[in-house]
Amino acid sequence: MEIIKTISKILSFPLLFLVLIYQKTFSPDHGLARGLFPYGYCKFYPSCSEYARLVLASQGVMGLPKIFKRLLSCRPGQSPAVDLP
């Protein structure tokens, strides 16, 4: 079981890199456009990209279903919510 966790963590590094690139560039909450949204854009805390980063760091690729579920629940008109991994 320990080897599966290790492989999952290793496979998560490229995904973590992609999430960080997204956060630094395109993300309205973390990226270059954050000045346009002084109170934040995402209705969730933590933001979806930060949630993905936290889940990948702690669970590796085994956490992908949690990330997809979170992304699917994000839609216009969503009421603010706290959803910690």
C-alpha positions, 0 to 999 in steps of 0.5 A, a space after each residue: 500500500 505504501 508503494 501505491 501512495 509513493 507512486 501516486 505522489 510522484 505522478 502528482 508532481 506534473 499536475 501540481 506544476 500545471 495548477 501552479 502555472 494556472 494560479 500564477 497566470 490565468 486564475 482570477 483569484 491568484 493570477 495576473 487578473 486578481 487586481 480586477 477582483 479585489 474581493 476574490 472571484 471564486 465563491 468557495 474557500 479555498 478556491 478551486 485551484 488551491 483546493 486542487 493543489 492541497 488535495 494533490 499535495 496530500 493525496 496525490 493522483 488518488 485525490 483526482 475524484 475529489 478535485 473533479 467533484 469540486 470543479 463540477 460543483 462550481 457554477 454561476 450563482 453558487 452561494 459562498 461555501 467553505 469546503 476544506 479538503 
